[in-house]
Amino acid sequence: MKKLLTLLLVCLGLNLSAQSIIGGWEMKGITKQGDSTRSILIIAEGYQVVTTYNLTTGDFIGTNGGTWSLDGNTMTERVEFATENPEMVGQEVSFEIEYTAKTLSIVGNGDVLHRLDNGTEGALSGAWLMSGRKRNGEIQSRDTSRPRKTMKILSGTRFQWIAYDTEKKTFSGSGGGTYTTVDGVYTENIEFFSRDVTRVGASLNFDFELVDGAWHHSGLSSKGSPIYEIWSKRK
């Protein structure tokens, strides 16, 4: 999906401070079959992801993302995962964009994304890597520097998790939607789920707390299994 990759690259370079582009963005479209689609871009400090899914059927269409840096009007992205173009993983792509307070667009391209939030609403906005689990009462750590990663990236109102391997250039799965953080409860409202479209529409509640900067996350998974995960902020 070259257009999806283009969308990701389009959305990330701005002639403003990096903080000004952090947040959630969206663009809606129509498939050849007449179904409605939605593309969601989440930009966190240093990391981003864009995903397109079918609003009519709930089907996941594709996702890609990675790191980004800004030099004037030129954005450079290093791709970490790309479902439609896995050969792009590890490559750097540079591009120019135009920006207003509410929209993002690429120079010479008609696609326009509209701002959903500025990344400040939720308590957990940013990019996180799963760094551990608690099993049988004991914490089991995970090396976040290894090629196989599970990343969760959040804007002020949007979340997405992605499992991928930068060395093998493989994608294992992703899901996302909206979220809230209220009184120590983190709630996910699922809008797309690559492994099982029947999960779309579900809401999941988890207890959460920040312990020495790490996000401790516990409750029941989308399969109903107890989980206790630890997530560390990406640097």
Secondary structure as UniProt FT lines:
FT   HELIX           2..10
FT   TURN            11..12
FT   HELIX           18..21
FT   STRAND          23..30
FT   TURN            32..33
FT   STRAND          36..44
FT   TURN            45..46
FT   STRAND          47..54
FT   TURN            55..57
FT   STRAND          60..71
FT   TURN            72..73
FT   STRAND          74..82
FT   HELIX           86..88
FT   TURN            89..90
FT   STRAND          92..99
FT   STRAND          103..106
FT   TURN            107..108
FT   STRAND          112..117
FT   TURN            123..124
FT   STRAND          126..135
FT   TURN            136..137
FT   STRAND          138..141
FT   TURN            144..145
FT   STRAND          148..154
FT   STRAND          158..165
FT   TURN            166..169
FT   STRAND          170..182
FT   TURN            183..184
FT   STRAND          185..193
FT   TURN            194..195
FT   HELIX           197..199
FT   TURN            200..201
FT   STRAND          203..211
FT   TURN            212..213
FT   STRAND          214..220
FT   TURN            222..223
FT   STRAND          226..233
//
